[in-house]
Amino acid sequence: MDNSVSEKRSRSNEIDMLNGPLFKKILLFALPMAASSLLQELFNSVDVAVVGHFVGSNALAAVGSNAPVIGLLINLFVGISMGACAIISNHIGQKDEKSIHNAINTVALVAVLSGFFLLILGVSVARPILSWMGTPPDVLDDAVMYLRIYFLGMPFIMVFNFGAAILRSMGDTRRPLYILVMAGIVNTLLNLLFVIGFGMGVAGVAIATGVANMVSASLIIRLLRKEKEPYRLHFDKMKINWTELNRMLRIGVPAGLQGMIFSISNVVVQSSINTYGADAIAGSSAALNFEYYCYFIIQGFNGAAISFIAQNYGAGKMDRVRRIFWTCMASSVAFCAAFNWLFAWQDEFFLSFFSNVPEVQHYGSIRMHLVLALQFLASSYEIAGSSMRGMGKSLTPALLTVFGTCMLRMVWVYAVCPVWRGYDILMLVYPVSWILTGTLVLTAYWMTIRKQGKLTRV
Protein backbone atom coordinates (compact mmCIF):
# COMPACT_ATOMS: atom_id res chain seq x y z
CA MET A 1 0.00 0.00 0.00
CA ASP A 2 2.78 2.39 0.97
CA ASN A 3 4.67 1.71 -2.27
CA SER A 4 1.51 2.32 -4.33
CA VAL A 5 0.88 5.68 -2.62
CA SER A 6 4.53 6.62 -3.07
CA GLU A 7 4.45 5.80 -6.78
CA LYS A 8 1.27 7.85 -7.33
CA ARG A 9 2.84 10.84 -5.57
CA SER A 10 6.01 10.41 -7.62
CA ARG A 11 4.09 10.36 -10.91
CA SER A 12 2.19 13.50 -9.91
CA ASN A 13 5.49 15.36 -9.61
CA GLU A 14 6.86 14.23 -12.98
CA ILE A 15 6.54 16.22 -16.22
CA ASP A 16 5.94 14.65 -19.63
CA MET A 17 8.65 16.41 -21.63
CA LEU A 18 8.08 14.53 -24.87
CA ASN A 19 4.49 15.46 -25.65
CA GLY A 20 2.15 18.45 -25.56
CA PRO A 21 2.66 22.22 -25.13
CA LEU A 22 6.04 23.36 -23.82
CA PHE A 23 5.79 26.78 -22.19
CA LYS A 24 3.75 25.81 -19.13
CA LYS A 25 5.76 22.63 -18.59
CA ILE A 26 9.06 24.49 -18.85
CA LEU A 27 7.84 27.02 -16.27
CA LEU A 28 6.69 24.20 -13.98
CA PHE A 29 10.18 22.72 -14.24
CA ALA A 30 12.32 25.87 -14.23
CA LEU A 31 10.71 28.00 -11.53
CA PRO A 32 10.80 25.37 -8.75
CA MET A 33 14.39 24.58 -9.74
CA ALA A 34 15.28 28.27 -9.57
CA ALA A 35 13.55 28.52 -6.20
CA SER A 36 15.50 25.47 -4.97
CA SER A 37 18.82 27.04 -5.94
CA LEU A 38 17.67 30.29 -4.37
CA LEU A 39 16.98 28.55 -1.08
CA GLN A 40 20.43 26.95 -1.16
CA GLU A 41 21.94 30.40 -1.65
CA LEU A 42 19.76 31.75 1.15
CA PHE A 43 21.78 29.56 3.50
CA ASN A 44 24.74 31.79 2.69
CA SER A 45 22.64 34.98 2.53
CA VAL A 46 21.22 34.38 6.00
CA ASP A 47 24.78 33.76 7.21
CA VAL A 48 25.90 37.06 5.68
CA ALA A 49 22.89 39.02 6.98
CA VAL A 50 23.12 37.67 10.54
CA VAL A 51 26.84 38.33 10.96
CA GLY A 52 26.54 41.68 9.16
CA HIS A 53 23.95 42.95 11.64
CA PHE A 54 24.94 41.17 14.83
CA VAL A 55 28.73 40.75 14.55
CA GLY A 56 30.09 43.45 12.21
CA SER A 57 31.43 44.38 8.76
CA ASN A 58 34.59 42.30 9.12
CA ALA A 59 32.56 39.18 9.89
CA LEU A 60 30.30 39.99 6.92
CA ALA A 61 33.38 40.26 4.71
CA ALA A 62 34.78 36.99 6.11
CA VAL A 63 31.62 35.03 5.23
CA GLY A 64 30.80 36.78 1.95
CA SER A 65 34.32 36.64 0.47
CA ASN A 66 34.23 32.81 0.56
CA ALA A 67 31.64 32.49 -2.22
CA PRO A 68 34.17 32.49 -5.12
CA VAL A 69 36.37 29.96 -3.28
CA ILE A 70 33.46 27.61 -2.63
CA GLY A 71 32.45 27.87 -6.28
CA LEU A 72 36.01 27.17 -7.40
CA LEU A 73 36.28 23.96 -5.38
CA ILE A 74 32.84 22.43 -6.05
CA ASN A 75 32.06 23.46 -9.64
CA LEU A 76 33.68 20.40 -11.23
CA PHE A 77 31.22 18.15 -9.39
CA VAL A 78 28.29 20.48 -10.03
CA GLY A 79 29.13 20.05 -13.73
CA ILE A 80 29.20 16.26 -13.36
CA SER A 81 25.74 16.38 -11.74
CA MET A 82 24.57 18.29 -14.85
CA GLY A 83 26.02 15.50 -16.97
CA ALA A 84 24.17 12.94 -14.84
CA CYS A 85 20.88 14.78 -15.35
CA ALA A 86 21.44 14.95 -19.12
CA ILE A 87 22.33 11.26 -19.44
CA ILE A 88 19.43 10.00 -17.32
CA SER A 89 17.05 12.29 -19.23
CA ASN A 90 18.38 10.91 -22.51
CA HIS A 91 17.79 7.34 -21.31
CA ILE A 92 14.24 8.30 -20.32
CA GLY A 93 13.65 9.64 -23.83
CA GLN A 94 14.91 6.32 -25.20
CA LYS A 95 12.85 4.35 -22.62
CA ASP A 96 15.99 2.42 -21.61
CA GLU A 97 15.22 1.29 -18.03
CA LYS A 98 18.38 -0.77 -17.60
CA SER A 99 20.59 2.20 -18.41
CA ILE A 100 18.52 4.44 -16.11
CA HIS A 101 19.08 1.96 -13.27
CA ASN A 102 22.83 1.74 -13.96
CA ALA A 103 23.18 5.51 -14.18
CA ILE A 104 21.41 6.10 -10.86
CA ASN A 105 23.56 3.57 -9.02
CA THR A 106 26.65 5.24 -10.47
CA VAL A 107 25.44 8.73 -9.56
CA ALA A 108 24.80 7.70 -5.94
CA LEU A 109 28.34 6.41 -5.42
CA VAL A 110 29.91 9.37 -7.23
CA ALA A 111 27.99 11.72 -4.92
CA VAL A 112 29.40 10.11 -1.77
CA LEU A 113 32.98 9.87 -3.05
CA SER A 114 33.03 13.44 -4.37
CA GLY A 115 31.64 14.76 -1.08
CA PHE A 116 34.43 13.26 0.99
CA PHE A 117 37.06 14.33 -1.54
CA LEU A 118 35.83 17.93 -1.31
CA LEU A 119 35.76 17.77 2.49
CA ILE A 120 39.47 16.92 2.60
CA LEU A 121 40.37 19.39 -0.15
CA GLY A 122 38.43 22.32 1.31
CA VAL A 123 39.77 21.94 4.83
CA SER A 124 43.33 21.61 3.50
CA VAL A 125 43.45 24.59 1.14
CA ALA A 126 41.29 27.09 3.04
CA ARG A 127 44.08 29.25 4.47
CA PRO A 128 46.49 29.08 1.47
CA ILE A 129 43.87 30.06 -1.09
CA LEU A 130 42.36 32.86 1.03
CA SER A 131 45.87 34.21 1.72
CA TRP A 132 46.69 34.07 -2.01
CA MET A 133 43.54 36.10 -2.70
CA GLY A 134 44.89 38.88 -0.49
CA THR A 135 42.15 38.59 2.14
CA PRO A 136 42.84 41.40 4.66
CA PRO A 137 44.51 40.26 7.92
CA ASP A 138 41.58 41.47 10.03
CA VAL A 139 39.25 39.21 8.00
CA LEU A 140 41.46 36.19 7.26
CA ASP A 141 41.11 34.09 10.43
CA ASP A 142 37.30 34.26 10.46
CA ALA A 143 37.17 33.54 6.71
CA VAL A 144 39.37 30.44 7.12
CA MET A 145 37.27 29.18 10.04
CA TYR A 146 34.01 29.63 8.11
CA LEU A 147 35.36 27.87 5.01
CA ARG A 148 36.71 24.88 6.94
CA ILE A 149 33.49 24.33 8.87
CA TYR A 150 31.47 24.76 5.66
CA PHE A 151 33.45 22.03 3.88
CA LEU A 152 32.90 19.58 6.73
CA GLY A 153 29.34 19.41 5.40
CA MET A 154 30.35 18.86 1.79
CA PRO A 155 29.31 15.15 1.65
CA PHE A 156 25.75 16.25 2.47
CA ILE A 157 25.83 19.00 -0.18
CA MET A 158 26.98 16.55 -2.87
CA VAL A 159 24.40 13.93 -1.89
CA PHE A 160 21.62 16.50 -2.17
CA ASN A 161 22.87 17.95 -5.49
CA PHE A 162 23.25 14.57 -7.20
CA GLY A 163 19.99 13.30 -5.70
CA ALA A 164 18.20 16.39 -6.98
CA ALA A 165 19.74 15.80 -10.43
CA ILE A 166 18.13 12.33 -10.50
CA LEU A 167 14.71 13.77 -9.67
CA ARG A 168 15.08 16.62 -12.17
CA SER A 169 15.92 14.20 -14.97
CA MET A 170 12.38 12.83 -14.43
CA GLY A 171 10.92 16.34 -14.54
CA ASP A 172 10.50 16.56 -10.76
CA THR A 173 11.72 19.92 -9.45
CA ARG A 174 9.08 20.35 -6.76
CA ARG A 175 10.24 17.87 -4.15
CA PRO A 176 13.83 19.22 -4.05
CA LEU A 177 12.23 22.63 -3.47
CA TYR A 178 10.10 21.35 -0.57
CA ILE A 179 13.20 19.82 1.00
CA LEU A 180 15.13 23.06 0.77
CA VAL A 181 12.27 25.02 2.31
CA MET A 182 12.54 22.82 5.41
CA ALA A 183 16.35 22.99 5.43
CA GLY A 184 16.22 26.78 5.02
CA ILE A 185 13.99 27.15 8.06
CA VAL A 186 16.41 25.01 10.07
CA ASN A 187 19.34 27.12 8.88
CA THR A 188 17.69 30.43 9.80
CA LEU A 189 16.60 29.33 13.26
CA LEU A 190 20.00 27.87 14.09
CA ASN A 191 21.76 31.00 12.80
CA LEU A 192 19.78 33.15 15.19
CA LEU A 193 20.28 30.70 18.06
CA PHE A 194 24.03 30.26 17.60
CA VAL A 195 24.90 33.90 16.82
CA ILE A 196 22.47 35.89 18.98
CA GLY A 197 21.78 33.30 21.68
CA PHE A 198 25.22 31.74 22.09
CA GLY A 199 27.43 34.51 20.64
CA MET A 200 29.28 32.06 18.37
CA GLY A 201 29.83 34.58 15.51
CA VAL A 202 31.17 33.27 12.22
CA ALA A 203 31.53 29.72 13.55
CA GLY A 204 27.85 29.70 14.51
CA VAL A 205 26.57 30.52 11.03
CA ALA A 206 28.89 27.94 9.47
CA ILE A 207 27.66 25.20 11.82
CA ALA A 208 24.04 26.15 11.16
CA THR A 209 24.59 25.81 7.42
CA GLY A 210 26.19 22.39 7.93
CA VAL A 211 23.23 21.11 9.94
CA ALA A 212 20.81 22.42 7.29
CA ASN A 213 22.76 20.60 4.57
CA MET A 214 22.58 17.41 6.64
CA VAL A 215 18.79 17.76 6.80
CA SER A 216 18.44 18.26 3.03
CA ALA A 217 20.67 15.25 2.25
CA SER A 218 18.75 12.98 4.64
CA LEU A 219 15.39 13.95 3.16
CA ILE A 220 16.40 13.44 -0.47
CA ILE A 221 17.87 10.02 0.34
CA ARG A 222 14.56 9.11 1.96
CA LEU A 223 12.69 10.14 -1.21
CA LEU A 224 14.97 8.17 -3.52
CA ARG A 225 14.73 5.09 -1.31
CA LYS A 226 10.93 5.11 -1.85
CA GLU A 227 10.97 6.05 -5.55
CA LYS A 228 9.43 3.73 -8.13
CA GLU A 229 11.67 1.54 -10.28
CA PRO A 230 13.95 2.06 -12.13
CA TYR A 231 14.61 5.30 -10.21
CA ARG A 232 14.75 3.80 -6.72
CA LEU A 233 18.03 4.04 -4.80
CA HIS A 234 19.36 0.72 -3.48
CA PHE A 235 22.34 1.05 -1.13
CA ASP A 236 23.43 -2.52 -1.84
CA LYS A 237 23.54 -1.85 -5.61
CA MET A 238 25.59 1.35 -5.51
CA LYS A 239 28.52 0.79 -7.85
CA ILE A 240 30.29 2.40 -10.76
CA ASN A 241 29.01 1.45 -14.20
CA TRP A 242 31.91 2.63 -16.32
CA THR A 243 29.86 3.09 -19.47
CA GLU A 244 27.42 5.41 -17.69
CA LEU A 245 30.19 7.21 -15.82
CA ASN A 246 32.03 7.84 -19.07
CA ARG A 247 28.87 9.32 -20.63
CA MET A 248 28.32 11.58 -17.62
CA LEU A 249 31.92 12.73 -17.59
CA ARG A 250 31.91 13.54 -21.32
CA ILE A 251 29.14 16.07 -20.67
CA GLY A 252 29.85 16.96 -17.05
CA VAL A 253 33.62 17.43 -16.96
CA PRO A 254 33.77 20.18 -19.62
CA ALA A 255 30.88 21.95 -17.86
CA GLY A 256 32.57 21.48 -14.50
CA LEU A 257 35.97 22.66 -15.72
CA GLN A 258 34.25 25.65 -17.26
CA GLY A 259 32.73 26.39 -13.87
CA MET A 260 36.09 25.96 -12.12
CA ILE A 261 37.92 28.27 -14.51
CA PHE A 262 34.97 30.63 -14.31
CA SER A 263 35.44 30.63 -10.53
CA ILE A 264 39.17 31.19 -10.90
CA SER A 265 38.42 34.33 -12.87
CA ASN A 266 35.99 35.40 -10.15
CA VAL A 267 38.64 34.70 -7.51
CA VAL A 268 40.98 36.97 -9.48
CA VAL A 269 38.30 39.67 -9.55
CA GLN A 270 37.68 39.13 -5.83
CA SER A 271 41.39 39.54 -5.11
CA SER A 272 41.23 42.89 -6.91
CA ILE A 273 38.15 43.87 -4.88
CA ASN A 274 40.09 42.99 -1.73
CA THR A 275 42.58 45.79 -2.47
CA TYR A 276 39.81 48.33 -1.81
CA GLY A 277 39.44 47.21 1.82
CA ALA A 278 36.89 45.52 4.10
CA ASP A 279 34.03 47.90 3.21
CA ALA A 280 34.42 47.14 -0.51
CA ILE A 281 34.54 43.41 0.21
CA ALA A 282 31.44 43.66 2.39
CA GLY A 283 29.53 45.82 -0.12
CA SER A 284 30.44 43.59 -3.05
CA SER A 285 29.47 40.50 -1.03
CA ALA A 286 26.09 42.00 -0.16
CA ALA A 287 25.34 42.94 -3.80
CA LEU A 288 26.59 39.56 -5.00
CA ASN A 289 23.74 37.87 -3.15
CA PHE A 290 21.23 39.53 -5.49
CA GLU A 291 23.27 38.47 -8.54
CA TYR A 292 23.04 34.90 -7.29
CA TYR A 293 19.28 35.20 -6.80
CA CYS A 294 18.84 36.37 -10.39
CA TYR A 295 21.34 33.88 -11.78
CA PHE A 296 19.27 31.07 -10.30
CA ILE A 297 16.44 32.13 -12.61
CA ILE A 298 18.80 31.57 -15.54
CA GLN A 299 19.94 28.33 -13.92
CA GLY A 300 16.35 27.11 -13.68
CA PHE A 301 15.86 27.55 -17.41
CA ASN A 302 19.31 26.02 -17.96
CA GLY A 303 18.11 22.91 -16.17
CA ALA A 304 14.93 22.90 -18.24
CA ALA A 305 16.93 23.23 -21.47
CA ILE A 306 19.20 20.31 -20.54
CA SER A 307 16.46 17.93 -19.38
CA PHE A 308 13.82 18.78 -22.01
CA ILE A 309 16.29 18.79 -24.88
CA ALA A 310 18.05 15.62 -23.72
CA GLN A 311 14.77 13.69 -23.61
CA ASN A 312 13.51 15.03 -26.96
CA TYR A 313 16.91 14.66 -28.60
CA GLY A 314 16.99 11.05 -27.37
CA ALA A 315 13.54 10.55 -28.88
CA GLY A 316 14.61 12.16 -32.19
CA LYS A 317 12.18 15.13 -31.91
CA MET A 318 14.35 17.94 -33.32
CA ASP A 319 11.44 20.34 -33.94
CA ARG A 320 10.69 20.30 -30.21
CA VAL A 321 14.39 20.76 -29.46
CA ARG A 322 14.35 24.08 -31.37
CA ARG A 323 11.15 25.22 -29.66
CA ILE A 324 12.57 24.35 -26.25
CA PHE A 325 15.62 26.52 -26.93
CA TRP A 326 13.54 29.56 -27.87
CA THR A 327 11.13 29.11 -24.96
CA CYS A 328 13.94 28.79 -22.43
CA MET A 329 15.90 31.71 -23.88
CA ALA A 330 12.97 34.15 -23.98
CA SER A 331 11.77 33.13 -20.51
CA SER A 332 15.24 33.41 -18.99
CA VAL A 333 15.83 36.90 -20.38
CA ALA A 334 12.38 38.17 -19.36
CA PHE A 335 12.31 36.80 -15.81
CA CYS A 336 15.95 37.60 -15.07
CA ALA A 337 15.72 41.18 -16.38
CA ALA A 338 12.60 41.86 -14.31
CA PHE A 339 14.36 40.93 -11.07
CA ASN A 340 17.65 42.57 -12.13
CA TRP A 341 15.93 45.91 -12.57
CA LEU A 342 13.82 45.58 -9.43
CA PHE A 343 16.85 45.00 -7.21
CA ALA A 344 18.93 47.72 -8.91
CA TRP A 345 16.05 50.22 -8.69
CA GLN A 346 15.62 49.65 -4.94
CA ASP A 347 19.30 49.04 -4.20
CA GLU A 348 19.44 50.94 -0.90
CA PHE A 349 16.45 49.07 0.50
CA PHE A 350 17.74 45.62 -0.45
CA LEU A 351 21.33 46.30 0.68
CA SER A 352 20.01 47.34 4.08
CA PHE A 353 19.15 43.69 4.75
CA PHE A 354 22.88 43.02 4.93
CA SER A 355 24.39 46.25 6.28
CA ASN A 356 23.47 49.83 7.14
CA VAL A 357 27.06 51.08 7.03
CA PRO A 358 27.17 53.90 4.40
CA GLU A 359 30.55 52.87 2.96
CA VAL A 360 29.40 49.27 2.55
CA GLN A 361 26.19 50.40 0.83
CA HIS A 362 28.18 52.71 -1.48
CA TYR A 363 30.23 49.84 -2.91
CA GLY A 364 27.21 47.55 -3.04
CA SER A 365 25.21 50.14 -4.99
CA ILE A 366 27.95 50.54 -7.61
CA ARG A 367 27.98 46.80 -8.21
CA MET A 368 24.20 46.58 -8.44
CA HIS A 369 23.97 49.35 -11.06
CA LEU A 370 26.90 48.24 -13.24
CA VAL A 371 26.64 44.45 -12.95
CA LEU A 372 23.27 43.33 -11.64
CA ALA A 373 21.21 45.58 -13.94
CA LEU A 374 22.74 43.90 -17.03
CA GLN A 375 22.95 40.33 -15.76
CA PHE A 376 20.15 39.10 -18.04
CA LEU A 377 22.75 39.23 -20.86
CA ALA A 378 24.28 36.08 -19.40
CA SER A 379 21.20 34.15 -20.57
CA SER A 380 22.64 34.25 -24.09
CA TYR A 381 25.54 31.90 -23.46
CA GLU A 382 24.03 29.98 -20.55
CA ILE A 383 20.89 28.80 -22.36
CA ALA A 384 22.74 28.19 -25.64
CA GLY A 385 25.42 26.17 -23.82
CA SER A 386 22.87 24.12 -21.87
CA SER A 387 20.95 23.40 -25.07
CA MET A 388 24.13 22.02 -26.63
CA ARG A 389 24.80 19.89 -23.54
CA GLY A 390 21.31 18.45 -23.83
CA MET A 391 22.40 17.23 -27.27
CA GLY A 392 25.59 15.76 -25.80
CA LYS A 393 27.82 18.63 -27.01
CA SER A 394 29.57 19.93 -23.90
CA LEU A 395 33.15 20.71 -24.86
CA THR A 396 32.50 23.52 -27.35
CA PRO A 397 30.40 25.78 -25.06
CA ALA A 398 32.86 25.14 -22.24
CA LEU A 399 35.87 26.25 -24.31
CA LEU A 400 34.07 29.30 -25.68
CA THR A 401 32.91 30.34 -22.21
CA VAL A 402 36.41 29.93 -20.80
CA PHE A 403 37.79 32.15 -23.56
CA GLY A 404 35.01 34.72 -23.70
CA THR A 405 34.39 35.12 -19.99
CA CYS A 406 37.24 33.78 -17.89
CA MET A 407 40.22 34.88 -19.97
CA LEU A 408 38.73 38.29 -20.62
CA ARG A 409 38.20 38.87 -16.89
CA MET A 410 41.80 38.01 -16.11
CA VAL A 411 43.06 40.29 -18.87
CA TRP A 412 40.77 43.04 -17.60
CA VAL A 413 42.08 42.76 -14.01
CA TYR A 414 45.76 42.62 -14.95
CA ALA A 415 45.82 44.88 -18.03
CA VAL A 416 42.89 47.30 -17.96
CA CYS A 417 42.46 48.02 -14.23
CA PRO A 418 46.08 49.08 -13.61
CA VAL A 419 45.69 51.72 -16.35
CA TRP A 420 42.15 52.90 -15.53
CA ARG A 421 41.95 52.26 -11.82
CA GLY A 422 38.66 52.35 -9.98
CA TYR A 423 36.10 50.04 -8.43
CA ASP A 424 33.56 50.99 -11.11
CA ILE A 425 36.02 50.16 -13.91
CA LEU A 426 36.63 46.76 -12.31
CA MET A 427 32.87 46.03 -12.23
CA LEU A 428 32.47 46.73 -15.97
CA VAL A 429 34.31 43.49 -16.74
CA TYR A 430 31.10 41.54 -16.12
CA PRO A 431 28.77 43.02 -18.79
CA VAL A 432 31.61 43.21 -21.32
CA SER A 433 32.42 39.51 -20.83
CA TRP A 434 28.73 38.53 -21.06
CA ILE A 435 28.33 40.24 -24.44
CA LEU A 436 31.46 38.62 -25.90
CA THR A 437 30.69 35.14 -24.58
CA GLY A 438 27.05 35.30 -25.65
CA THR A 439 28.05 36.12 -29.20
CA LEU A 440 30.47 33.18 -29.33
CA VAL A 441 28.23 30.50 -27.78
CA LEU A 442 25.10 31.54 -29.68
CA THR A 443 27.05 31.22 -32.92
CA ALA A 444 28.19 27.74 -31.90
CA TYR A 445 24.61 26.75 -31.05
CA TRP A 446 23.31 27.85 -34.47
CA MET A 447 26.04 25.86 -36.20
CA THR A 448 25.21 22.77 -34.10
CA ILE A 449 21.46 22.93 -34.66
CA ARG A 450 21.92 23.42 -38.42
CA LYS A 451 24.21 20.41 -38.57
CA GLN A 452 21.74 18.28 -36.61
CA GLY A 453 18.94 19.42 -38.94
CA LYS A 454 20.89 18.28 -41.97
CA LEU A 455 21.64 14.89 -40.36
CA THR A 456 17.94 14.44 -39.51
CA ARG A 457 16.90 15.13 -43.10
CA VAL A 458 19.44 12.65 -44.40
N, C-alpha and C positions, 0 to 999 in steps of 0.2 A: 504493500500500500504506500509506504513511504517513498519507495523508488518511483512509483507511478506519479505521485504528486510532484516529486522533484523533477521528473522529466517534463511534465506539463508546464511547470514554472520555467524550466530552461527553454522550452520551445517558445514560450510567450516573450522571452527576451531576445530571441534571435531575429535577424532581418533577412528576408529573401533578397539577395543582391542580384540574382540572375534574371528576375522577371518583374514586370510592372514599372510604374513611374519611378523616377530616380530622386527628384528633389527632396521630397518629404523623407524618404528613407535615408538619404545622405545626411539630412539635418538630424534625424533620430539617432544616427550613428555618431556624427561629428560633435554635436553640442554636449552630450553626456561625456564623451571622451575629453573634450576641452575642459569641461567642469571638473573631471577627475584630475587632470594635470594641474588645474588651478588649485584644487584642494591640496595636492602634494606640495605645490609651491607655497601655499598658505602656512604650511608647517614652518618654512623658513621666514615668511613674512611676519607671522606671529612672534617668532623668536626675535626678529629685528625690532618690531614695534615694542615688545615688552622691555627689552634691554635699553632701547632708545629712550623710553619714558621713565623707567624705574632704576636704571643703572647709570646711563650717561652716553655721550657721543662716542667716546672711545670704545665702549662695549658694543655700540651699534656698528661702528666701523669694523670691529673684530669679527662680528658675526656676518655682516654683509659682504665683506671683502673675500669671504671664502667661496662665494658662488662660482667664480670662474675656475677655481681649483677643483671643486667638486665635479663640475662639468668636464674638466680635463680628464679626470681619473675614471669617470664612469661611462663616458660617451661611447667607447668602443662596445661595451656590453649593451647599452641602449640601442645601438645600431644592430647588434646581433638579434635583439628581441624584435626589431622591425623585420629583419630577415625571416625570423620564425613565423611572424604573423603573415607575411607574404606567402611563404611556402605552404603553411597549413591552409590558407585561403585558396591557394591554387589547387591543392588536393581536394578541397571541398567542391570547387568548380568541376573537377574531373570525377567526383564521386568515388574517390579512391580511399576506402576506409582503412585499409591496412597501412597505407602511407601516413594517414592522419594519426593513427595509433602510434606508429614508430616515431613520428615527429614529436608528438607530445611527450613521450617517454624521454626522448633526447633533450627536449627543452627543459624538462624538470631537473634533470641532472646538471645540465649546463648552468641553470639558475643557482643551484646550491654551490657548485664549484667556483663560479665567478664571484659569488658573494664573499666567500672566504678569502679568495685571492685579493679582492679589493680591500677587505678588512686589513690584511697584513700590509698591503701596499700603502694605503692611506695613513695608517698609524706610523709607518716608517718614514714617509717622505714629507710629513706635515711641516715640520720646522724648516728643512732645507728649501722647500719650494716657496714657502711664505717669506723666508729671508731673501731668496733670489728675487722675488717680486718687489723687494724694497719696502715691505710692510713697516711702518714707523715703529720704533722701539717701544713706545707707550701703548701700542696696539698688539704687538707680536705675541706676547705670552698668552693673552686671552684668545687670540685667533688660533694659535696652535692647539690649545686645550679644546676649543670648540670642534675643530676639525678632527682631532683624534677621537673624541667621544662620538661624533657623528658617524665616523667610519666603523666603529664597533657595531653599529646597527646595519651595516651594508648587506649581510646575508638576507636580512628581512626585506630590504629594499629590492634586491634582485629577485627574490621569490615573488614579491608582489608584481613587479614589472613584467616578468616572464609569464606569470599566471594570467595577468590581465591581457597579455598578447594572445594567449590561447583563446580567451573568451572573445576578444575583439575579432579574431579571425572568423568566428561564427556569426559576427554581427551583434554581439552582446557588449554594449558599452555602459549599460545601466547598472549592472551589479558591481563592477569596479567602482562606479561613482558612489553607490550606497555605502560600500566599505570605507571609502575615503571620507565620507561625511562623518561616520562614527569615529574613525581614527583622528580626524581633525578636531572633533569635540574633545577627545582625550588629550590631544596635544595642547589645546588652548587651556584647559583646566589645569593640567600639570604645570604648564608654564607659569600661570598665575600663582599656583601653590608653591612651586620651588623658588621662584624669584621674589615674589612679594612676601609669601608666608615664611619661607626658610632662608631668604637672603642669599641664595646660591649663585646669583649672577649668571654669567655666561655658561658655566657648567650646568646650571639648572635647566636652561632652555635646550641645551644639547641633549641632556638626559630625557627630557620630555619628548623631544622629537624621536629619540630611539625607541621609547616605549610605544609611541604612536605607530611607528613602522612595524614593530612587533605585532601589534593588534591587526594591522592591515594584512600582513603576511599570513597570520593564523586564519583569518576569515576567508582569504581567497583559497587557501589550501582546503579548508572545509568545503567550499563550493565545488572545487574540482574533484574532490573525493566522492561527491554525490552526483556528479554530472553523468548524463547518459553516455553510453558507448557510441562511437569510439573515442569520445573526448574525456572519459573519466581518468583520473590520475590514480595509478596503482604504485604504491611505494616499492613493492617487490619486483616491479617490471621496469623500474627506472634504469636505463642503460643507454649508452651512446650507440645510435645507429649511424654508421659513418656516411652512408649515402645521404641521409637527411641532414646530418650536420654539415656536410660539404655544401649542400644546396643552400642552407641557411647562411653559411659563412660567405658564399659567393655574393649574396645580396647584402648581408649584414656587415661584413668587415669593411667594405668600401664606405658604407654609410657611417659606420662607427669611427673609422679613421678620419673621415671628413669631420665628424663631430669633435674628435680629439684635436685635430689641427685647428679647427674653428675655435676651440677653447684655448689653444695655445695663443692664437692671435688676440683673444679677449684677455688672456693673462698679460700679454704684452701691453695692451691698452690699459689694463688695470694698474700695471706697474708705472705707467706714465701718469695715471690719475693720482697714484700714491705720492708723486712728487709735489702735489699741490696741498698736501697736509690732511689731517684727520677730518676736517670739516668737508673737504672735497670728497674724500672717501665715503663719509657718511651720507652726504647729499646724493652722490652717484648711486650708492647702494639703495637708498630709499626710492629714487626714481626708477632704478632697475627693476624693482618689484612690479611696477606697472607695465614695463616692457615684457616681462615674463607673462603677466596676466593676458596681455594681448597676443603674445606669441602662441599661447596655448590654444587660441582660436584657430590660428594657422595650423597648429599641430593637429587639432581635431580633424580638420579637412585633409591634412596630410594622411592621417590614419584612414580616413574614408577612401581617399584616392588609392592607397595601397591595397586595402582589403577588397573594395569593389572592383578595381581593375584586375587584381590578381584572380579573383573568381571568374570574372567575365572573360579575361584573356585565356584562362584555363579552359573555359567552355567554348572558346573560339568566337565570341560575340564582339567583334571589333567596333561595330557601330555604337554599341553601348559604352565601350571603352572611351571613345571620343566624347560622347555626351557626359560621361562621368568627369572627364578632365575639365570641360567647360563649366559644369555645375559646381565642382569643387573650387575652381579658380575664382569664379564670380562671387561665390558665397564667402570665400576667405577674404577677398579684398573688401567686400561690403561690410561684413561683420567686424573685421579688424579695424578698418578705418573709422567706423563709428565709435569704437571704444578708444582708439588712439586720440581722436579729437576731443572726446569727452574729458579724458584725463588731463590732456594738455590745456584745455580751456579752463578747468578748475584745478590747476596745479597746486596752488597754495592750500586749498582745502584738503586735497588728497595727501600731500606731503606732510600735513600736520598730524596724520595718523602715526607717523614715524618719528617726527621731531618738530619742535617749535623753535629751535635755535635759528636765528635769522641767517647766519652764514651757511648752515646746512641747507636751508630751504633755497638760498640763492643758487648754489651749485645744482641742487636737484631740479630747480626750475629751468636752468639752461639746458640740462639734458632732456627734459621732457619736451621742450619746444623744438630742439634741433634733431632729436633722435626719435622719440616716441611718436611725434606727430606724423612722421613719414614711414613708420614701421610697416604699414600695409604693403609697401613696395617689396618686402621680403616674400610675399605670397608668390611672386613671379617665379623665383627659382625653387622655392620649397614645393609648391604643388606640381610644377613640371618635373622636378627630380623624383618626387614620390610616385608620380604616374609612370615614370620610366622604371622605377624599382618594382612596381606592380607587374610590369611586363618582364621582369627578371634582368633589367639593364641597370646595374647599380654603379659600375665603375665610372662611366662617363660623367654623370651628374656630380659624383664625388670629386673627380679631378677638376672639373670646371668650377665647382664651388670653392675648392682649396685655392685655385688660382685667382678667381675673381673676388673672393671675400678675404680669405686668410692672408694671402701674400700681399694684397693691396693694403690691408691694415698694418702689417708690419712695415711696409715701405713708408706708409703715411707717418707712423710713429717715429721712425728713425731718420726719415729724409725730409718730410714736410714740416713736422712740428718743431724741429730745431730752428728752422728758418722763420716760420710764422708761429711764434709761440703764443699759447693761450688755451685755456680750457675749452672755449667754444670752438676753436680750430680743431682740437683733438676730437670733439664730438662729431664733427662733420664727416669723419671717416665712415660712419655707419651708413647714412643715406647714399654716399658716393659708391660704396662697395655693393649695396643692394642693387643699384641701377646697373652696374657693370655685370654682376653675377646673373641677374635676371635676364639680361640680353643674351648671355652665353648659354644658359641652361634652356631657355625657351627655344632658342635656335636648335639645340640638340634634340629637344623633344619633337619639334616639327619634322626634323630629319628622320627620327626613329619611327614616328607614326606613319609617315609617307612610305617608308621602307616596308613596314608591316602591312600596309594597305596593298602594296604591290604583291607581296608574298601571298596574301589572302586571295587576291584575284587570280594568281597563278594556280 
